[in-house]
Amino acid sequence: MDLFAQTQRYQQSGDFEQALTGYQDLLAADQDNPQLSYLVALLFFENGKLGEAARWFTRVVSLAPEAAPAHYNLGVIFFEQGDYSRAAQAYEEAARLCPEDGDIFFNLALTRKKLGQFDKAFSCYQKVLAITPDAEDVLYNLGVLCKDLHHHADSIWFFEKVVEKNPDHAQALNNLGYLYHMEREVDKAIAIYRQLVVLDHNACMASHMLAALTGTTTAAAPDAYIRAVFDSFSEHYDESLVEKLGYTTPAQLRELLAGRDSRRFPATLDMGCGTGLSGEAFEGLTEKLIGLDLSPGMLEVAGKKRLYDSLHETDICSFLRASRISFDLFIAADVFVYIGDLNEIFTLVKERAAEGGIFLFSTELADQGFRLQPMGRYGHAESYIRGLARESGFSVIKVVAANIRKEKEEWITGNLYMLRA
């Protein structure tokens, strides 16, 4: 058997070292052979050695510039390494050489999206559709792209096309439920959420939203739902909430302390710390700061800010039941919108509060008691909060009406509270 055939057998059987030795011997006699260089590149690529694979694919395109598969594989490697600019360049060259290959344009679209070049990504997806009309994965990705651009009507159109082709496409249904909900198409949203429950896809979210849309008030949003929501937003949470939704609740809560003594609080608990926006707002006012959150993604972002002495992935009640620390300041900014029944939290906060401890928090509004509202958040009546404060041993020091955040360009109003143990 000749050396080339034996070397390919080694490669096909997964014997990396023997295959590499064989190709090196072959290249010693024909060092500028682009086919041999390509096979070496594939050998490294198949074995996860991406740096070496990229070096050899680069050698291939220097020897044979028209070798589209080498350009394509360079795109794959650069994308995997997070070098999206070079990935786009490689895919562009592959697309120039093979303009009828939909896979190239599909990957180029993903790369353009990573670069924030949404218009170019959209154009690439359209080219894939021109090659393979009604491709389900392309229609789905166009729906996601339009959703990210807040072009809800277009996004709905694409997702509906996906569901026409595949009625049980859970991810498309999940997106449709959200979009119908946002656009106040209540009956359609309810139908989709019920279908998601049947499919057991994101069922905790669907059940929670069904309750919200059908007027059923539950005690709290499911932990799994909260964790999933905030994990998905963690990378861009600060930008989305502060810049787009006008969120300033942590700073407004700090303002409630204005005019009081300027002492630093020995120990502060940030309940639902998220990405650390409250930690930033209260920086300099506390000697020890502990943060809690259900979302590991949010906690990762908060940890990078180096504001907290410790961070804990847990719910409020579990932490307070286990803790033996007395806290002088408790903060819950935009946290109780995901919890309806606050009775146990108030009781546990009082138990863990130092004498004279301060409890700062925000709520959205409800007419009476607490209520799960149509968009899936809870509102609390001032009378409900005052009653809980009295029963659990807090004095209500301040209640201030405030704009909490924007929704569809309109302010959601609520209250800011300062309680003292």
C-alpha positions as CSV (number, residue, x, y, z in Angstrom):
1,M,0.0,0.0,0.0
2,D,1.4,3.4,-0.9
3,L,2.2,6.0,1.8
4,F,-0.7,8.4,0.8
5,A,-3.3,5.6,1.1
6,Q,-1.8,4.4,4.4
7,T,-1.7,7.9,5.8
8,Q,-5.4,8.4,5.0
9,R,-6.2,5.1,6.7
10,Y,-4.5,6.4,9.8
11,Q,-6.5,9.6,9.7
12,Q,-9.8,7.8,9.2
13,S,-9.0,5.5,12.1
14,G,-8.2,8.4,14.4
15,D,-4.5,7.7,14.7
16,F,-3.4,11.3,14.8
17,E,0.4,10.8,15.3
18,Q,0.8,8.3,12.6
19,A,-1.3,10.3,10.1
20,L,0.7,13.5,10.9
21,T,4.0,11.6,10.4
22,G,2.7,10.3,7.1
23,Y,1.7,13.7,5.8
24,Q,5.0,15.2,6.9
25,D,6.9,12.5,4.9
26,L,4.7,13.2,1.9
27,L,5.2,17.0,2.1
28,A,8.9,16.5,2.4
29,A,8.8,15.4,-1.2
30,D,6.1,17.9,-2.4
31,Q,6.1,20.8,0.1
32,D,3.9,23.1,-2.0
33,N,1.1,20.6,-2.6
34,P,-2.2,22.4,-1.6
35,Q,-4.1,19.1,-1.3
36,L,-1.6,17.7,1.2
37,S,-1.6,20.9,3.2
38,Y,-5.4,20.8,3.2
39,L,-5.4,17.3,4.6
40,V,-3.0,18.3,7.3
41,A,-5.2,21.2,8.2
42,L,-8.2,18.9,8.4
43,L,-6.2,16.5,10.6
44,F,-5.5,19.3,13.1
45,F,-9.1,20.6,12.8
46,E,-10.7,17.2,13.5
47,N,-8.5,16.8,16.6
48,G,-9.5,20.2,18.0
49,K,-6.1,21.8,17.4
50,L,-7.6,25.0,16.0
51,G,-4.5,27.1,16.0
52,E,-2.5,24.7,14.0
53,A,-5.5,24.0,11.7
54,A,-5.8,27.7,11.0
55,R,-2.1,28.0,10.2
56,W,-2.4,25.1,7.7
57,F,-5.6,26.4,6.1
58,T,-3.9,29.8,5.7
59,R,-1.1,28.0,3.9
60,V,-3.6,26.3,1.6
61,V,-5.2,29.6,0.5
62,S,-1.7,31.1,-0.1
63,L,-1.0,28.1,-2.4
64,A,-4.5,27.9,-3.9
65,P,-6.4,31.2,-3.4
66,E,-9.5,29.7,-5.1
67,A,-9.8,26.9,-2.5
68,A,-13.2,27.8,-1.1
69,P,-13.4,25.0,1.5
70,A,-10.1,26.3,3.1
71,H,-11.6,29.8,3.4
72,Y,-14.8,28.4,4.8
73,N,-13.0,26.3,7.5
74,L,-10.9,29.4,8.4
75,G,-14.3,31.1,9.0
76,V,-15.4,28.3,11.2
77,I,-12.2,28.4,13.3
78,F,-12.1,32.2,13.7
79,F,-15.8,32.2,14.7
80,E,-15.0,29.5,17.3
81,Q,-12.1,31.6,18.6
82,G,-14.3,34.7,18.9
83,D,-12.4,36.5,16.1
84,Y,-15.5,37.6,14.3
85,S,-13.9,40.1,12.0
86,R,-11.5,37.6,10.5
87,A,-14.3,35.0,10.4
88,A,-16.4,37.4,8.3
89,Q,-13.5,38.0,5.9
90,A,-13.0,34.3,5.5
91,Y,-16.7,33.6,4.9
92,E,-16.9,36.5,2.5
93,E,-14.1,35.0,0.3
94,A,-15.7,31.6,0.5
95,A,-19.1,33.1,-0.6
96,R,-17.4,34.9,-3.5
97,L,-16.0,31.6,-4.7
98,C,-19.2,29.6,-4.1
99,P,-22.2,32.0,-4.4
100,E,-24.7,29.2,-4.5
101,D,-23.6,27.6,-1.2
102,G,-26.3,28.5,1.4
103,D,-24.3,27.2,4.3
104,I,-21.6,29.8,3.8
105,F,-24.1,32.7,3.8
106,F,-25.9,31.1,6.9
107,N,-22.6,31.1,8.8
108,L,-21.7,34.6,7.5
109,A,-25.1,35.8,8.8
110,L,-24.4,34.5,12.3
111,T,-21.0,36.2,12.2
112,R,-22.4,39.5,11.0
113,K,-24.9,39.4,13.9
114,K,-22.1,38.8,16.4
115,L,-20.4,41.9,15.0
116,G,-23.6,43.9,15.4
117,Q,-24.0,44.3,11.7
118,F,-27.7,43.4,11.6
119,D,-28.5,44.8,8.2
120,K,-25.7,42.7,6.6
121,A,-26.8,39.6,8.6
122,F,-30.4,40.1,7.3
123,S,-29.1,40.3,3.7
124,C,-27.1,37.1,4.2
125,Y,-30.2,35.2,5.5
126,Q,-32.1,36.5,2.4
127,K,-29.5,35.1,0.2
128,V,-29.9,31.7,1.9
129,L,-33.6,31.8,1.3
130,A,-33.0,32.6,-2.4
131,I,-30.9,29.4,-2.6
132,T,-33.2,27.2,-0.3
133,P,-36.6,28.8,-0.2
134,D,-38.6,28.4,3.1
135,A,-35.6,26.9,5.0
136,E,-36.9,26.5,8.5
137,D,-33.7,27.4,10.4
138,V,-33.2,30.5,8.2
139,L,-36.8,31.7,8.8
140,Y,-36.3,31.1,12.5
141,N,-33.0,33.1,12.6
142,L,-34.6,35.9,10.7
143,G,-37.3,36.0,13.3
144,V,-34.8,36.2,16.1
145,L,-32.9,38.9,14.2
146,C,-36.0,41.1,13.8
147,K,-36.9,40.5,17.4
148,D,-33.5,41.7,18.5
149,L,-34.0,44.8,16.3
150,H,-37.5,45.3,18.0
151,H,-39.2,44.9,14.6
152,H,-42.0,42.9,16.2
153,A,-44.4,42.7,13.2
154,D,-41.6,41.3,11.0
155,S,-40.4,38.9,13.7
156,I,-44.0,37.6,14.2
157,W,-44.3,37.0,10.4
158,F,-41.1,34.9,10.3
159,F,-42.0,32.9,13.4
160,E,-45.5,32.2,12.1
161,K,-43.9,30.9,8.9
162,V,-41.8,28.5,10.9
163,V,-44.8,27.3,12.9
164,E,-46.8,26.8,9.7
165,K,-44.0,24.4,8.6
166,N,-43.5,22.8,12.0
167,P,-46.4,23.3,14.4
168,D,-44.3,22.0,17.3
169,H,-41.3,24.1,16.8
170,A,-40.9,25.0,20.5
171,Q,-38.4,27.8,20.2
172,A,-40.4,29.6,17.5
173,L,-43.6,29.2,19.7
174,N,-41.7,30.5,22.7
175,N,-40.7,33.6,20.8
176,L,-44.2,34.0,19.4
177,G,-45.7,33.8,22.9
178,Y,-43.5,36.6,24.0
179,L,-44.1,38.8,21.0
180,Y,-47.9,38.3,21.1
181,H,-47.8,39.2,24.8
182,M,-45.7,42.3,24.2
183,E,-48.0,43.4,21.4
184,R,-51.1,42.9,23.6
185,E,-52.5,40.1,21.4
186,V,-53.8,38.4,24.5
187,D,-55.8,35.6,23.0
188,K,-53.0,34.5,20.7
189,A,-50.5,34.7,23.6
190,I,-52.7,32.5,25.8
191,A,-53.0,29.9,23.0
192,I,-49.2,29.8,22.5
193,Y,-48.5,29.6,26.3
194,R,-50.9,26.7,26.6
195,Q,-49.2,24.9,23.7
196,L,-45.8,25.4,25.4
197,V,-47.2,23.8,28.6
198,V,-48.4,20.8,26.6
199,L,-45.0,20.6,24.9
200,D,-43.3,21.0,28.2
201,H,-41.0,23.7,26.8
202,N,-40.2,26.5,29.1
203,A,-43.3,25.5,30.9
204,C,-42.6,27.4,34.1
205,M,-42.5,30.6,32.2
206,A,-45.6,29.7,30.1
207,S,-47.6,28.8,33.3
208,H,-46.6,32.0,35.0
209,M,-47.6,34.1,32.0
210,L,-50.9,32.2,31.6
211,A,-51.7,33.1,35.2
212,A,-50.8,36.8,34.5
213,L,-53.0,36.9,31.4
214,T,-56.0,35.0,32.8
215,G,-56.2,37.1,36.0
216,T,-54.8,34.4,38.4
217,T,-52.6,35.9,41.2
218,T,-49.9,33.5,42.4
219,A,-47.6,34.0,45.4
220,A,-44.4,34.5,43.4
221,A,-42.9,33.9,40.0
222,P,-41.1,30.5,39.7
223,D,-37.4,30.7,40.6
224,A,-36.6,28.8,37.3
225,Y,-38.4,31.5,35.3
226,I,-36.6,34.3,37.1
227,R,-33.2,32.6,36.7
228,A,-33.8,32.0,32.9
229,V,-35.0,35.6,32.2
230,F,-32.0,37.2,33.9
231,D,-29.4,34.8,32.7
232,S,-30.5,35.6,29.1
233,F,-30.2,39.4,29.8
234,S,-27.1,39.4,31.9
235,E,-24.6,40.5,29.3
236,H,-26.6,43.6,28.2
237,Y,-28.7,44.1,31.3
238,D,-27.2,47.4,32.4
239,E,-27.5,48.9,28.9
240,S,-31.0,47.6,28.4
241,L,-32.4,48.7,31.8
242,V,-30.6,52.0,32.4
243,E,-30.4,53.4,28.9
244,K,-33.5,52.0,27.2
245,L,-35.9,51.7,30.1
246,G,-34.8,54.7,32.1
247,Y,-34.1,52.6,35.2
248,T,-32.7,54.7,38.2
249,T,-34.4,52.9,41.2
250,P,-31.1,52.2,43.1
251,A,-30.1,55.9,42.9
252,Q,-33.6,56.9,43.9
253,L,-33.5,54.5,46.9
254,R,-30.2,56.0,48.0
255,E,-31.9,59.5,47.8
256,L,-34.3,58.3,50.5
257,L,-31.3,58.4,52.9
258,A,-30.6,62.1,52.2
259,G,-30.8,64.3,55.2
260,R,-30.2,61.4,57.6
261,D,-26.9,61.0,59.5
262,S,-24.0,60.2,57.2
263,R,-22.8,57.1,59.1
264,R,-21.7,54.1,57.1
265,F,-23.7,51.0,57.5
266,P,-21.6,48.2,59.0
267,A,-23.4,45.4,57.1
268,T,-25.7,45.7,54.0
269,L,-27.7,43.0,52.2
270,D,-28.5,43.6,48.6
271,M,-31.5,41.3,48.0
272,G,-31.7,40.6,44.2
273,C,-28.4,42.3,43.4
274,G,-28.5,41.5,39.7
275,T,-25.5,43.0,37.9
276,G,-24.6,45.2,40.9
277,L,-26.5,48.4,40.1
278,S,-27.5,48.9,43.7
279,G,-23.9,48.1,44.8
280,E,-22.8,51.0,42.6
281,A,-25.5,53.3,43.9
282,F,-24.7,52.6,47.5
283,E,-20.9,52.5,47.1
284,G,-19.3,54.3,50.0
285,L,-22.2,53.9,52.4
286,T,-21.5,50.4,53.6
287,E,-18.5,48.7,55.2
288,K,-19.6,45.1,54.2
289,L,-21.8,44.4,51.2
290,I,-23.4,41.0,50.5
291,G,-25.4,40.3,47.3
292,L,-28.0,37.7,46.6
293,D,-29.4,36.6,43.2
294,L,-31.0,33.6,41.5
295,S,-29.1,34.2,38.3
296,P,-25.5,33.0,37.9
297,G,-25.2,35.1,34.8
298,M,-26.1,38.3,36.7
299,L,-23.8,37.3,39.6
300,E,-20.9,36.8,37.2
301,V,-21.3,40.4,36.0
302,A,-21.7,41.8,39.5
303,G,-18.6,40.0,40.6
304,K,-16.5,41.7,38.0
305,K,-17.4,45.1,39.5
306,R,-15.6,44.1,42.7
307,L,-18.2,45.9,44.9
308,Y,-19.4,43.0,47.0
309,D,-17.6,41.2,49.9
310,S,-19.6,38.1,48.9
311,L,-22.2,37.0,46.4
312,H,-24.6,34.1,46.8
313,E,-26.8,32.3,44.2
314,T,-29.9,31.8,46.3
315,D,-33.3,33.1,47.0
316,I,-33.9,35.7,49.7
317,C,-35.8,33.5,52.2
318,S,-33.3,30.6,52.1
319,F,-30.4,33.0,52.7
320,L,-32.1,34.8,55.6
321,R,-33.2,31.6,57.3
322,A,-29.7,30.3,57.2
323,S,-27.9,33.5,58.0
324,R,-26.7,34.5,61.5
325,I,-25.5,38.0,60.4
326,S,-27.3,41.1,61.6
327,F,-27.7,43.7,58.8
328,D,-28.0,47.4,59.2
329,L,-29.3,48.0,55.7
330,F,-31.5,45.9,53.4
331,I,-31.9,46.9,49.7
332,A,-34.5,45.4,47.3
333,A,-34.5,47.4,44.1
334,D,-37.0,46.1,41.5
335,V,-37.1,42.8,43.3
336,F,-40.6,42.5,44.7
337,V,-42.1,42.8,41.2
338,Y,-41.3,39.1,41.0
339,I,-42.7,38.2,44.4
340,G,-46.3,38.7,45.4
341,D,-46.6,37.5,48.9
342,L,-44.0,39.4,51.0
343,N,-45.1,38.2,54.4
344,E,-42.2,35.7,55.0
345,I,-39.6,38.1,53.6
346,F,-40.7,40.9,55.9
347,T,-40.6,38.6,58.9
348,L,-37.1,37.3,58.1
349,V,-35.7,40.7,57.3
350,K,-37.0,41.9,60.7
351,E,-35.3,38.9,62.4
352,R,-32.0,39.6,60.8
353,A,-32.2,43.4,61.2
354,A,-29.9,45.2,63.7
355,E,-31.7,47.6,66.0
356,G,-32.7,50.6,63.9
357,G,-31.9,48.7,60.7
358,I,-33.1,50.3,57.5
359,F,-35.1,48.5,54.8
360,L,-35.2,50.1,51.4
361,F,-37.2,48.7,48.5
362,S,-39.4,49.5,45.5
363,T,-42.7,48.2,44.3
364,E,-45.1,48.7,41.4
365,L,-48.6,49.6,42.2
366,A,-51.8,47.6,42.8
367,D,-55.2,48.7,43.9
368,Q,-55.3,46.4,46.9
369,G,-53.1,43.6,48.4
370,F,-50.8,42.2,45.8
371,R,-51.7,41.3,42.2
372,L,-50.0,39.5,39.4
373,Q,-50.3,42.0,36.5
374,P,-50.8,41.2,32.8
375,M,-47.1,41.6,31.9
376,G,-46.0,39.0,34.5
377,R,-44.9,41.4,37.3
378,Y,-46.5,41.9,40.7
379,G,-47.9,45.2,42.0
380,H,-48.4,45.9,45.7
381,A,-50.8,48.4,47.3
382,E,-49.4,50.9,49.8
383,S,-52.0,49.6,52.4
384,Y,-50.6,46.1,52.0
385,I,-47.0,47.2,52.6
386,R,-48.0,49.3,55.6
387,G,-49.9,46.4,57.1
388,L,-47.0,44.0,56.6
389,A,-44.6,46.6,58.2
390,R,-46.9,47.0,61.2
391,E,-47.3,43.2,61.7
392,S,-43.6,42.4,61.3
393,G,-42.3,45.3,63.5
394,F,-41.2,48.0,61.1
395,S,-41.9,51.7,61.2
396,V,-42.7,53.3,57.8
397,I,-40.3,56.3,57.6
398,K,-40.9,57.4,54.0
399,V,-43.1,56.5,51.0
400,V,-42.3,58.2,47.7
401,A,-44.1,57.9,44.4
402,A,-41.6,57.2,41.6
403,N,-41.2,56.2,38.0
404,I,-39.9,52.7,38.1
405,R,-39.1,51.9,34.5
406,K,-40.5,52.3,31.0
407,E,-42.6,49.8,29.1
408,K,-43.5,50.6,25.5
409,E,-42.2,54.1,26.0
410,E,-44.5,54.8,28.9
411,W,-43.5,55.0,32.6
412,I,-44.6,52.4,35.1
413,T,-45.3,54.1,38.3
414,G,-44.6,52.7,41.8
415,N,-43.5,53.5,45.3
416,L,-40.2,53.7,47.1
417,Y,-40.2,52.7,50.8
418,M,-37.9,53.4,53.7
419,L,-38.7,51.2,56.8
420,R,-36.9,51.1,60.1
421,A,-36.7,48.1,62.4
